[in-house]
Amino acid sequence: MNNNTQIRLTEYSHGAGCGCKISPKLLDEMLSGSKTDFFDANLLVGNESKDDAAVYDLGNGEALISTTDFFMPIVDDPFTFGRIAGCNAISDIYAMGGKPLMAIAIFGWPINKLPAHVAAEVIEGGRSICAEAGIVLAGGHSIDSPEPIFGLSVSGKIDLKHLKKNSDAQVGDVIFLTKPLGVGILSTAQKMKKVSTDDHQNAITQMTQLNSIGSEIAKIEGVNAITDVTGFGLGGHLVEVCLASQVSAKLRFANIPLLDNIEHYLDLGCVPGGSERNFNSYGHQLDALSAMQQSIVCDPQTSGGLLITVSQSAKSTVKAILKKQQLSFAQIGEICPTESQLKTISFQ
């Protein structure tokens, strides 16, 4: 890598990582009029349940998984930015229980503002994380854009009997989260120049950790639903699971894992703009929360962990696998029946 300490990529973008996603409420408005007269029975998962990726039945007991994800810089180092963006995109394949096959780059670059060798490092970072996932970065498309943008379109495959959708959570399931929350808060602290070196590095380490455990977990009978926690925060992605599965969830707030010193940074005012947009979109479906709790539950994650719902019979097996992989996981709650007087997500 070249030394690019003089260039701060985050200063060339108005948003950071998955925090620059369009809010769930506005996205619903944009898609509300979308319809097509064309129907394909082989499309097993489309946009109807807001799942992580599209899934297409190949007719031989397997399915193709297709996804795309891209965003603006969340860190200043170009190589690291490429790794984080790539890791985040590949995660959607793992969240369906699948195995990634190959990736195509999505790349936008302000060619009159940033040099080509910095762009090359972003792409090399993406290539690096693809190699860790055992796939090639096989090509891509680039444009001259006002802000740096990078991400991947990823193809994967899945044995149909192991496919995990966000619409299959069952009443009585326990809920696991495989990475701590707080990436959005720490990224905001970094932009505000208030974050410590160690805390920022912890966030980077987590954002470049592949969610490959999803492929293994999906094969366990009793693992019912999987999704990954990204820009809509824990609250938003769990609401999607609950609505798609026609259930509700009860969380123990004290059990939700956090990166170090998150409350300290909240006290310093390091709250991402995406947190408020998230709360304005789905806050009416959450139990009453303190300002601190709201900032955590709605914190937009970039390359966050997997949210897994597991039957009681499979709980110990899943725990053992997560422990073996040395993941910072936690059991944060359970899936409950939907009751008219309860919010979609309640807290203890």
C-alpha positions in Angstrom: 0.0 0.0 0.0 1.0 3.6 -0.6 1.2 6.0 2.3 -1.9 8.1 2.0 -1.9 9.7 5.5 -2.4 13.1 3.8 -5.7 12.0 2.3 -8.8 11.6 4.5 -11.4 9.8 2.4 -14.2 10.5 4.9 -13.8 14.2 4.1 -14.9 13.6 0.5 -18.3 12.1 1.4 -21.4 13.4 3.1 -22.2 10.0 4.6 -20.3 7.1 6.0 -20.7 3.4 5.3 -24.2 2.0 5.7 -25.1 5.2 7.6 -25.7 6.8 4.2 -28.5 4.3 3.3 -31.8 5.8 2.5 -34.1 5.6 5.5 -36.5 2.6 5.7 -39.5 5.0 5.7 -38.4 6.9 2.6 -37.4 3.7 0.8 -40.8 2.2 1.4 -42.3 5.4 -0.1 -40.1 5.1 -3.2 -40.9 1.4 -3.7 -44.7 1.7 -2.9 -45.6 2.1 -6.5 -43.3 -0.6 -7.9 -45.2 -3.4 -9.6 -44.7 -5.8 -12.5 -47.0 -8.0 -14.4 -44.2 -10.5 -14.9 -44.0 -13.5 -12.6 -41.2 -16.0 -12.3 -42.0 -19.1 -10.2 -38.3 -19.8 -9.8 -37.7 -16.5 -7.9 -37.9 -17.8 -4.4 -37.0 -14.6 -2.6 -37.5 -11.1 -4.1 -38.2 -7.8 -2.4 -41.5 -8.8 -0.8 -40.0 -9.5 2.7 -37.0 -7.1 2.5 -34.6 -10.0 2.8 -30.8 -9.7 2.4 -30.6 -11.1 -1.2 -32.6 -12.4 -4.1 -32.7 -16.2 -4.5 -33.4 -18.0 -7.7 -34.2 -21.7 -8.0 -31.8 -23.5 -10.4 -34.0 -26.6 -10.6 -31.4 -29.0 -9.3 -31.8 -28.7 -5.6 -29.7 -25.5 -5.5 -30.4 -21.9 -5.9 -28.5 -18.8 -7.0 -28.1 -16.0 -4.5 -27.7 -12.4 -5.9 -27.0 -9.2 -4.0 -25.3 -5.8 -4.2 -24.2 -3.3 -1.6 -22.1 -0.2 -1.9 -21.5 3.0 0.1 -19.2 6.0 0.7 -16.1 5.9 2.9 -16.4 5.0 6.5 -12.7 5.2 7.2 -9.9 7.3 5.7 -7.5 4.5 4.6 -8.4 3.5 1.1 -7.3 -0.1 1.4 -9.3 -0.6 4.6 -12.4 1.1 3.0 -12.3 -1.4 0.2 -12.1 -4.3 2.6 -15.0 -3.0 4.7 -17.2 -2.4 1.7 -16.4 -5.8 0.3 -17.0 -7.6 3.6 -20.3 -5.8 4.0 -21.5 -6.9 0.6 -20.5 -10.5 0.9 -22.3 -10.7 4.2 -25.7 -10.8 2.4 -24.8 -14.2 0.9 -23.8 -15.6 4.3 -27.1 -14.2 5.8 -29.0 -16.5 3.4 -26.9 -19.4 4.5 -25.1 -19.5 1.2 -21.6 -19.8 -0.2 -20.2 -16.8 -2.2 -19.0 -17.6 -5.7 -17.7 -14.4 -7.3 -18.0 -10.6 -7.1 -18.2 -7.7 -9.4 -17.1 -4.2 -8.3 -19.3 -1.1 -8.2 -17.0 1.9 -8.2 -17.4 5.7 -8.3 -14.5 8.1 -8.1 -14.1 11.9 -8.1 -11.3 11.8 -10.7 -10.6 15.5 -10.4 -10.3 15.4 -6.6 -8.5 12.2 -5.7 -5.6 10.5 -7.5 -5.8 7.2 -9.3 -3.3 5.4 -7.0 -5.7 6.0 -4.1 -8.6 4.5 -6.2 -6.4 1.5 -6.9 -5.9 0.8 -3.2 -9.7 0.9 -2.6 -10.1 -1.8 -5.3 -7.2 -3.8 -4.0 -8.8 -3.8 -0.5 -12.0 -5.2 -2.1 -9.9 -7.8 -3.9 -8.2 -8.7 -0.6 -11.4 -9.4 1.3 -12.8 -11.4 -1.6 -9.7 -13.6 -1.5 -10.4 -14.2 2.2 -13.9 -15.3 1.3 -12.4 -17.6 -1.3 -13.8 -15.8 -4.4 -12.4 -13.6 -7.1 -13.2 -10.0 -7.9 -14.1 -10.8 -11.5 -14.7 -7.3 -13.0 -16.9 -4.4 -12.4 -18.1 -1.0 -13.6 -16.8 2.5 -12.7 -18.1 6.0 -13.1 -16.8 9.5 -12.4 -18.8 10.6 -9.4 -18.8 13.6 -7.0 -18.0 11.3 -4.0 -16.0 8.1 -3.6 -18.3 5.0 -3.8 -17.3 1.4 -3.6 -19.1 -1.9 -3.2 -19.7 -5.3 -4.8 -22.4 -7.3 -6.6 -22.0 -10.8 -5.3 -23.3 -14.1 -6.6 -23.5 -17.2 -4.4 -25.2 -20.5 -4.2 -27.2 -22.4 -1.6 -28.5 -26.0 -1.2 -32.3 -25.3 -1.0 -32.7 -27.3 2.2 -30.4 -24.9 4.0 -31.8 -21.7 2.7 -32.5 -19.2 5.5 -35.0 -16.4 5.0 -35.9 -13.6 7.3 -39.6 -14.7 7.1 -39.1 -18.0 8.9 -38.6 -17.0 12.6 -40.7 -19.1 14.9 -42.4 -18.3 18.2 -40.1 -19.6 21.0 -36.9 -19.1 19.1 -34.0 -17.5 20.9 -32.2 -14.6 19.2 -28.5 -14.5 18.8 -26.4 -11.5 17.6 -22.8 -12.3 16.5 -21.1 -8.9 16.6 -21.4 -6.0 19.1 -23.2 -2.8 18.2 -21.7 0.7 18.0 -19.9 1.0 14.7 -22.0 3.9 13.6 -21.3 5.8 16.9 -17.6 5.1 16.7 -17.5 6.1 13.0 -19.2 9.4 13.9 -16.7 9.9 16.8 -13.9 9.4 14.2 -15.3 12.0 11.9 -15.6 14.4 14.9 -12.0 13.6 15.8 -13.1 12.4 19.3 -12.4 8.6 19.0 -9.4 6.9 20.6 -7.0 4.9 18.3 -7.8 1.7 20.1 -11.6 2.1 19.9 -11.4 3.0 16.2 -9.2 0.0 15.4 -11.7 -2.3 17.3 -14.4 -1.0 15.0 -12.3 -1.6 11.9 -11.4 -5.1 13.0 -15.1 -6.0 13.5 -16.1 -4.4 10.1 -13.5 -6.5 8.3 -14.6 -9.8 9.9 -16.5 -12.0 7.4 -19.8 -13.4 8.5 -18.9 -16.8 7.0 -20.3 -18.5 10.1 -23.7 -18.1 8.4 -22.9 -20.9 5.9 -22.2 -23.3 8.7 -25.0 -22.2 11.0 -27.6 -22.6 8.3 -27.0 -26.3 8.1 -28.2 -26.8 11.6 -31.8 -28.0 12.0 -33.6 -25.6 14.2 -31.9 -22.5 12.9 -35.0 -20.8 11.4 -34.1 -17.3 10.3 -30.9 -15.3 9.6 -30.4 -11.7 8.6 -27.4 -9.3 9.0 -27.5 -6.1 10.9 -26.5 -3.1 8.7 -27.7 0.4 8.0 -31.2 0.1 9.6 -29.7 -0.9 12.9 -30.6 -3.8 15.2 -34.1 -2.4 15.6 -34.8 -2.0 11.9 -33.5 -5.4 10.8 -35.3 -7.2 13.7 -38.5 -5.4 12.8 -38.2 -6.7 9.2 -37.8 -10.2 10.6 -40.8 -9.9 12.8 -43.1 -8.4 10.2 -42.0 -10.9 7.6 -42.5 -13.8 10.0 -45.7 -12.4 11.6 -44.2 -12.5 15.1 -42.9 -10.1 17.7 -39.6 -10.0 19.7 -38.7 -9.4 23.3 -35.1 -8.2 23.9 -33.1 -7.9 27.1 -31.4 -4.6 26.6 -28.6 -5.4 29.1 -27.7 -8.5 27.0 -27.1 -6.5 23.8 -23.3 -6.6 23.2 -21.6 -3.2 22.6 -18.1 -2.2 21.4 -16.0 -0.6 24.1 -16.8 2.9 25.5 -20.0 3.4 23.4 -21.8 5.2 26.2 -18.8 7.5 26.6 -19.0 8.6 22.9 -22.8 9.0 23.2 -22.2 11.4 26.1 -19.8 13.3 23.8 -22.7 13.7 21.3 -21.4 11.2 18.7 -24.8 10.2 17.4 -25.0 9.4 13.6 -27.7 11.2 11.6 -28.8 7.7 10.4 -29.9 6.8 14.0 -32.6 9.5 13.9 -33.7 8.6 10.4 -34.0 5.0 11.5 -36.0 5.9 14.6 -38.3 8.1 12.6 -38.9 5.2 10.3 -39.7 2.4 12.8 -39.6 3.9 16.3 -43.4 3.5 16.6 -42.8 -0.3 16.6 -40.4 -0.2 19.5 -41.1 0.0 23.2 -40.3 3.3 24.9 -36.5 3.7 25.2 -34.2 6.2 26.8 -32.2 8.5 24.5 -29.1 6.4 25.1 -30.9 3.1 24.4 -32.6 4.5 21.3 -29.2 5.6 19.9 -27.9 2.1 20.4 -30.9 0.1 19.0 -31.1 2.4 16.0 -27.3 2.8 15.4 -26.6 2.1 11.7 -24.1 -0.7 11.5 -21.6 -1.3 8.7 -20.7 -4.9 8.1 -22.5 -5.8 11.3 -23.1 -9.2 12.7 -25.7 -11.9 12.0 -29.1 -11.9 13.7 -30.1 -15.5 14.1 -33.3 -17.0 15.5 -32.9 -20.5 16.8 -35.3 -23.1 18.3 -34.7 -24.2 21.9 -33.6 -27.6 20.7 -30.8 -26.2 18.6 -29.6 -23.4 21.0 -26.8 -25.3 22.6 -25.4 -26.5 19.3 -25.4 -23.0 17.9 -23.7 -21.6 21.0 -21.0 -24.2 20.8 -20.2 -23.3 17.2 -20.2 -19.6 17.8 -17.9 -20.1 20.8 -15.6 -22.3 18.7 -15.3 -19.5 16.2 -14.4 -17.1 19.0 -17.2 -14.7 18.0 -18.3 -11.9 20.4 -21.9 -13.2 20.3 -24.8 -12.8 22.7 -28.2 -14.3 23.3 -30.3 -11.1 23.3 -33.9 -12.2 23.5 -36.6 -14.4 22.0 -39.4 -14.5 19.4 -42.9 -14.1 20.8 -46.5 -14.3 19.4 -47.8 -11.1 17.9 -50.3 -9.4 20.3 -52.3 -6.3 19.4 -51.4 -4.4 22.5 -47.7 -5.0 22.2 -45.1 -3.3 20.1 -43.2 -5.3 17.5 -40.1 -5.2 19.7 -40.4 -4.9 23.5 -37.6 -4.7 26.0 -36.9 -6.0 29.5 
